[in-house]
Amino acid sequence: MNRTLSVVRLQLVNKQTYLWVPLLVLGGALLITMVIFALLPVEGIVGGGAQAPMWYFLVVGVQSLTLTFPFSQALSVTRREFYLGTMLTALLASTALAVIYVLGGLLEGATGGFGTGSIFFQVPGVWDEGWAGAGLVYLVLSFAFFQVGFFCATIYKRFGAMVLTTGLILLALLLLAGVWLVTRLEAWGRFWGWVAETGVLGLTLWSLPLLAVLALVSYASLRLALP
């Protein structure tokens, strides 16, 4: 456990990756969105800038392996310890980001959208189950973006760019096949009905098994990856 925590400290040596850059992205997105809201004469607009730090977590997932993994092997850290420490770091960073989202949403609600009458944090659907449900959604989504980035990095390290690119193309084709099938069966009404009935929180919970599979594949690939 102590060596796993040492990996956490190793990942946090460069605080820009996990702390300052996500905060800068969120703060910049909030500032730009508030300026746009102030310039528009219409209230009740829902901005999408709050998702920007989550997309950055995709990059963090990649960097957490490509920038730190070779150095950790030079320090005789086992791959299992590196993996557990990295996942713990990502979970802590995702939790911190979720707390910021919740506090921002509560402040936004108390100030009428920071005086603009519009929405940045309290996205409809995400806050349907209250602040606790919103916090869980933000936490899982942030960690999910990190997990996807880390998964792609492990595949790249283990099999190379050709396999990773081919896999992404096959995934895109699989998604297109799913769209074609739903269209062919004229099932879009039932599909969107299920999405509306499940809700954002329910869909987030449905993603947990997929994240577990990505975690297992990432760990298996990491065990055989070259530094």
RONUZA-57596 format. One record per residue (C-alpha): x, y, z; residue number from 1; chain. Coordinates in Angstrom, 2 decimals. Each point is the difference from the previous one (the first is absolute). Layout:
! residues N
- c1, c2, c3, nr, kette
- X, Y, Z, NUM, A
...
This chain:
! residues 227
- c1, c2, c3, nr, kette
- 0.00, 0.00, 0.00, 1, A
- 2.85, 2.38, 0.80, 2, A
- 1.54, -0.60, -3.42, 3, A
- -3.41, 0.60, -1.62, 4, A
- -0.24, 3.33, 1.83, 5, A
- 3.51, 0.76, -1.22, 6, A
- -1.32, -0.33, -3.55, 7, A
- -2.72, 2.52, 0.89, 8, A
- 2.68, 2.41, 1.18, 9, A
- 1.98, -0.74, -3.17, 10, A
- -3.00, 0.84, -2.18, 11, A
- -0.57, 3.22, 1.94, 12, A
- 3.59, 1.21, -0.35, 13, A
- -1.20, 1.95, -3.03, 14, A
- -3.05, 1.65, 1.53, 15, A
- -0.86, 1.72, -3.26, 16, A
- -1.29, -3.25, -1.52, 17, A
- -2.48, -0.91, 2.70, 18, A
- -0.70, 3.32, 1.70, 19, A
- 0.87, 3.31, -1.60, 20, A
- -0.80, -0.70, -3.65, 21, A
- -3.47, -1.50, 0.75, 22, A
- -0.77, 3.00, 2.22, 23, A
- 1.27, 2.36, -2.71, 24, A
- -2.15, -1.72, -2.62, 25, A
- -3.07, 0.17, 2.24, 26, A
- 0.62, 3.61, 1.01, 27, A
- 0.63, 1.05, -3.59, 28, A
- -3.14, -1.77, -1.22, 29, A
- -2.04, 1.63, 2.78, 30, A
- 1.37, 3.48, -0.73, 31, A
- -0.58, -0.26, -3.76, 32, A
- -3.50, -1.43, 0.52, 33, A
- -0.96, 2.75, 2.46, 34, A
- 1.16, 2.67, -2.45, 35, A
- -2.08, -1.61, -2.77, 36, A
- -3.03, -0.22, 2.32, 37, A
- 0.40, 3.68, 0.92, 38, A
- 0.10, 1.02, -3.67, 39, A
- -3.14, -1.93, -0.91, 40, A
- -3.40, 1.57, 0.73, 41, A
- -1.63, -3.37, 0.77, 42, A
- -0.09, -1.70, 3.41, 43, A
- -0.20, -3.71, 0.73, 44, A
- 2.75, -1.04, -2.41, 45, A
- 1.77, -3.26, 0.83, 46, A
- 3.74, 0.15, -0.72, 47, A
- 2.10, -3.06, -0.74, 48, A
- 3.33, 1.35, 1.19, 49, A
- -0.12, -1.91, 3.29, 50, A
- 0.97, -3.20, -1.80, 51, A
- 3.35, 1.43, -1.15, 52, A
- 2.09, -1.29, 2.97, 53, A
- -1.45, -3.49, -0.51, 54, A
- 1.34, -0.08, -3.55, 55, A
- 3.36, 1.10, 1.37, 56, A
- -0.09, -3.03, 2.32, 57, A
- 0.24, -2.09, -3.18, 58, A
- 3.41, 1.62, -0.58, 59, A
- 0.92, -0.51, 3.66, 60, A
- -0.71, -3.71, -0.37, 61, A
- 2.45, -0.19, -2.90, 62, A
- 2.69, 2.08, 1.71, 63, A
- -0.24, -1.94, 3.26, 64, A
- 1.41, -3.00, -1.85, 65, A
- 2.22, 1.40, -2.73, 66, A
- 1.77, 2.57, 2.19, 67, A
- 0.25, -1.86, 3.31, 68, A
- 0.06, -3.73, -0.71, 69, A
- 3.60, -0.17, -1.35, 70, A
- 1.27, 2.01, 2.98, 71, A
- -1.87, -2.25, 2.46, 72, A
- 1.66, -3.09, -1.46, 73, A
- 3.40, 1.59, 0.54, 74, A
- -0.97, 0.31, 3.67, 75, A
- -0.81, -3.74, 0.19, 76, A
- -3.73, 0.61, 0.47, 77, A
- -2.00, -3.07, -1.00, 78, A
- -2.60, 0.33, -2.72, 79, A
- -2.75, -0.94, 2.44, 80, A
- 1.08, 2.76, 2.41, 81, A
- 0.24, 2.49, -2.85, 82, A
- -3.47, -0.90, -1.24, 83, A
- -1.67, 0.16, 3.43, 84, A
- 1.78, 3.25, 0.88, 85, A
- -0.95, 1.61, -3.31, 86, A
- -3.65, -1.05, 0.33, 87, A
- -0.08, 1.32, 3.57, 88, A
- 1.44, 3.32, -1.19, 89, A
- -2.63, 0.21, -2.73, 90, A
- -2.76, -0.80, 2.47, 91, A
- 1.19, 2.71, 2.39, 92, A
- 0.25, 2.54, -2.83, 93, A
- -3.48, -0.96, -1.29, 94, A
- -1.44, 0.34, 3.50, 95, A
- 1.56, 3.44, 0.42, 96, A
- -1.41, 1.10, -3.36, 97, A
- -3.45, -1.35, 0.93, 98, A
- 0.06, 1.97, 3.26, 99, A
- 0.87, 3.17, -1.93, 100, A
- -2.88, -0.66, -2.42, 101, A
- -2.47, -0.50, 2.86, 102, A
- 1.15, 3.11, 1.89, 103, A
- -0.12, 1.98, -3.23, 104, A
- -3.52, -1.27, -0.71, 105, A
- -1.23, 0.92, 3.47, 106, A
- 1.52, 3.48, -0.31, 107, A
- -1.48, 0.36, -3.48, 108, A
- -3.45, -0.87, 1.30, 109, A
- 0.30, 2.43, 2.91, 110, A
- 1.10, 2.91, -2.23, 111, A
- -2.36, -0.52, -2.93, 112, A
- 2.63, -1.29, -2.38, 113, A
- 2.66, 2.41, 1.34, 114, A
- -2.34, 2.84, -0.88, 115, A
- -0.53, -1.07, -3.61, 116, A
- -3.12, -2.13, 0.44, 117, A
- 1.62, -2.79, -2.02, 118, A
- 1.52, -3.38, 0.81, 119, A
- 3.61, -1.15, 0.05, 120, A
- 0.30, -2.57, 2.82, 121, A
- -3.62, -1.05, 0.66, 122, A
- -0.51, -1.81, -3.30, 123, A
- -3.58, -1.32, -0.36, 124, A
- -0.12, -3.75, 0.47, 125, A
- 3.24, -0.12, 1.95, 126, A
- -1.55, 1.76, 3.00, 127, A
- -3.35, -1.83, -0.10, 128, A
- 1.02, -2.12, 3.03, 129, A
- 1.41, 2.93, 1.96, 130, A
- 3.55, 0.98, 0.80, 131, A
- 1.02, -3.50, 1.15, 132, A
- -1.12, -1.59, -3.28, 133, A
- 1.69, 2.76, -1.98, 134, A
- 3.22, -0.53, 1.93, 135, A
- -0.06, -3.72, -0.77, 136, A
- -0.59, 0.69, -3.70, 137, A
- 2.87, 2.48, -0.17, 138, A
- 2.31, -2.36, 1.88, 139, A
- -0.74, -3.02, -2.20, 140, A
- 0.18, 1.98, -3.25, 141, A
- 3.33, 1.58, 0.92, 142, A
- 1.43, -3.37, 0.96, 143, A
- -1.46, -1.55, -3.16, 144, A
- 1.78, 2.50, -2.25, 145, A
- 3.24, -0.70, 1.87, 146, A
- -0.53, -3.75, -0.32, 147, A
- -0.55, 0.24, -3.76, 148, A
- 3.20, 2.03, -0.43, 149, A
- 1.97, -2.42, 2.16, 150, A
- -1.45, -2.98, -1.90, 151, A
- 1.05, 1.46, -3.38, 152, A
- 3.49, 0.70, 1.36, 153, A
- 0.43, -3.58, 1.26, 154, A
- -1.13, -1.42, -3.36, 155, A
- 2.47, 2.29, -1.74, 156, A
- 2.83, -0.99, 2.35, 157, A
- -0.74, -3.71, -0.33, 158, A
- -0.94, -0.39, -3.67, 159, A
- 1.02, 3.21, -1.77, 160, A
- -1.74, 2.70, -2.03, 161, A
- -1.30, -2.35, -2.72, 162, A
- -2.01, -2.15, 2.40, 163, A
- -1.35, 3.03, 1.88, 164, A
- -1.04, 1.77, -3.21, 165, A
- -1.57, -3.17, -1.41, 166, A
- -1.91, -0.54, 3.22, 167, A
- -1.37, 3.56, -0.04, 168, A
- -1.12, -0.43, -3.62, 169, A
- -1.72, -3.29, 0.84, 170, A
- -1.71, 1.65, 2.96, 171, A
- -1.29, 2.80, -2.25, 172, A
- -1.30, -2.59, -2.49, 173, A
- -1.67, -1.91, 2.83, 174, A
- -1.78, 3.16, 1.15, 175, A
- -1.12, 0.70, -3.57, 176, A
- -1.32, -3.57, -0.23, 177, A
- -1.98, 0.60, 3.18, 178, A
- -1.47, 3.20, -1.41, 179, A
- -0.91, -1.82, -3.22, 180, A
- -1.66, -2.84, 1.93, 181, A
- -2.08, 2.31, 2.18, 182, A
- -1.03, 1.98, -3.09, 183, A
- -0.83, -3.19, -1.89, 184, A
- -2.21, -1.22, 2.84, 185, A
- -1.58, 3.46, 0.36, 186, A
- 0.83, -0.16, 3.69, 187, A
- 1.20, 3.53, 0.61, 188, A
- -3.21, 0.86, 1.85, 189, A
- 0.45, -2.91, 2.40, 190, A
- 3.71, 0.78, 0.37, 191, A
- -0.50, 3.65, 0.93, 192, A
- -2.91, -0.98, 2.23, 193, A
- 2.30, -2.34, 1.91, 194, A
- 2.66, 2.72, 0.26, 195, A
- -2.55, 2.48, 1.39, 196, A
- -1.36, -2.57, 2.44, 197, A
- 3.45, -1.07, 1.21, 198, A
- 1.23, 3.54, 0.51, 199, A
- 3.55, 1.35, 0.16, 200, A
- 0.73, -1.63, 3.36, 201, A
- -1.28, -3.36, -1.20, 202, A
- 2.07, 0.19, -3.18, 203, A
- 3.04, 0.87, 2.08, 204, A
- -0.51, -3.09, 2.14, 205, A
- -0.46, -2.12, -3.14, 206, A
- 3.48, 1.12, -1.10, 207, A
- 1.70, -1.52, 3.06, 208, A
- 0.21, -3.58, -1.42, 209, A
- 1.61, 1.38, -3.16, 210, A
- 2.52, 1.93, 2.08, 211, A
- 0.79, -3.19, 1.92, 212, A
- 0.73, -1.81, -3.29, 213, A
- 2.24, 2.86, -1.18, 214, A
- 1.85, -0.12, 3.34, 215, A
- 0.64, -3.75, -0.30, 216, A
- 1.21, 0.28, -3.60, 217, A
- 2.20, 2.99, 0.90, 218, A
- 1.61, -1.92, 2.84, 219, A
- 0.56, -3.09, -2.15, 220, A
- 1.59, 2.12, -2.75, 221, A
- 2.14, 1.92, 2.51, 222, A
- 1.50, -3.20, 1.37, 223, A
- 1.51, -0.73, -3.42, 224, A
- 0.65, 3.56, -1.18, 225, A
- 3.51, 1.29, -0.60, 226, A
- 1.04, 3.10, 2.01, 227, A
